[in-house]
Amino acid sequence: MTDITVTRNDDASRYEIRTGDLLAGFAAFETKHGRIRFTHTEIDPAFQGQGLAGKLAKAALTDAAASGAAIVPLCPYIASYLETHEIPGAEIRWPKRPGE
């Protein structure tokens, strides 16, 4: 079985998930004023259906929570993941929707 790893790439402002040496997907983020805003999550079509998006989200959110940054889920996938999974120590700042 191929090793799956998730790493934070600050130069590209994203968490990357790899299967072996191949980039399988990423979760893009922006940091500002003690917050990490997750803006987009993408898994390469060749790797879809393997549960990699969930593994990426869990690792990225766990790392963000450990850093002490507040998490702002702008990406629909990250928001959905946070609605159904507990991330210990995470401070979530849900974005306001128009009209709220």
C-alpha positions as CSV (number, residue, x, y, z in Angstrom):
1,M,0.0,0.0,0.0
2,T,1.3,3.5,-0.9
3,D,2.1,5.9,2.0
4,I,-0.3,8.8,2.3
5,T,1.2,12.0,3.7
6,V,-0.2,15.5,4.4
7,T,2.2,18.4,4.7
8,R,1.8,22.1,5.0
9,N,3.4,24.0,2.2
10,D,3.7,27.6,3.4
11,D,5.2,28.8,0.1
12,A,2.1,27.7,-1.8
13,S,-0.3,28.5,1.1
14,R,-1.8,25.1,1.1
15,Y,-1.8,21.7,2.8
16,E,-0.9,19.0,0.3
17,I,-1.8,15.3,0.3
18,R,0.4,12.9,-1.5
19,T,0.2,9.2,-2.2
20,G,3.8,8.1,-2.4
21,D,5.6,10.9,-4.4
22,L,2.4,12.0,-6.3
23,L,0.5,15.1,-5.4
24,A,-3.1,13.9,-5.0
25,G,-4.8,17.1,-3.8
26,F,-4.6,20.2,-1.6
27,A,-6.4,22.5,0.7
28,A,-5.6,26.2,0.0
29,F,-5.5,28.7,2.9
30,E,-4.8,32.3,3.8
31,T,-3.4,33.4,7.1
32,K,-4.1,36.8,8.6
33,H,-4.5,38.3,12.1
34,G,-4.4,34.9,14.0
35,R,-6.8,33.3,11.6
36,I,-6.4,30.6,8.9
37,R,-9.0,30.9,6.2
38,F,-9.5,27.7,4.2
39,T,-10.6,28.8,0.7
40,H,-10.5,25.8,-1.5
41,T,-10.0,22.0,-1.4
42,E,-9.3,19.9,-4.4
43,I,-8.5,16.2,-5.1
44,D,-7.1,15.2,-8.4
45,P,-9.7,13.2,-10.3
46,A,-7.3,10.2,-10.6
47,F,-7.4,9.9,-6.8
48,Q,-11.1,10.6,-6.1
49,G,-13.1,7.9,-4.3
50,Q,-10.3,6.9,-1.9
51,G,-11.3,9.0,1.1
52,L,-8.3,11.4,0.6
53,A,-10.4,14.6,1.0
54,G,-11.4,13.6,4.5
55,K,-7.8,12.6,5.4
56,L,-6.6,15.9,4.1
57,A,-9.2,17.9,5.9
58,K,-8.6,16.1,9.2
59,A,-4.8,16.6,9.1
60,A,-5.0,20.2,7.9
61,L,-7.6,21.2,10.5
62,T,-5.8,19.4,13.3
63,D,-2.6,21.2,12.4
64,A,-4.3,24.6,12.2
65,A,-6.0,24.0,15.6
66,A,-2.6,23.0,17.1
67,S,-1.1,26.3,15.8
68,G,-3.6,28.3,17.9
69,A,-5.1,30.0,14.8
70,A,-8.8,30.4,14.5
71,I,-10.2,28.4,11.6
72,V,-12.5,30.2,9.1
73,P,-14.1,27.7,6.8
74,L,-14.8,29.5,3.5
75,C,-14.4,26.3,1.5
76,P,-17.6,24.4,1.3
77,Y,-15.9,21.0,1.8
78,I,-14.0,22.2,4.9
79,A,-17.2,23.7,6.3
80,S,-19.1,20.5,5.7
81,Y,-16.3,18.5,7.3
82,L,-16.4,20.7,10.4
83,E,-20.2,20.3,10.7
84,T,-19.8,16.5,11.1
85,H,-16.3,16.0,12.7
86,E,-14.8,17.2,16.0
87,I,-11.4,18.8,15.8
88,P,-10.0,18.9,19.4
89,G,-8.9,22.4,20.4
90,A,-10.2,24.1,17.3
91,E,-11.7,27.6,17.5
92,I,-14.1,27.9,14.5
93,R,-15.2,31.3,13.2
94,W,-18.0,30.6,10.9
95,P,-18.3,33.2,8.2
96,K,-21.4,35.4,8.2
97,R,-23.8,34.8,5.3
98,P,-25.5,37.7,3.6
99,G,-28.5,38.9,5.6
100,E,-27.2,37.6,8.9
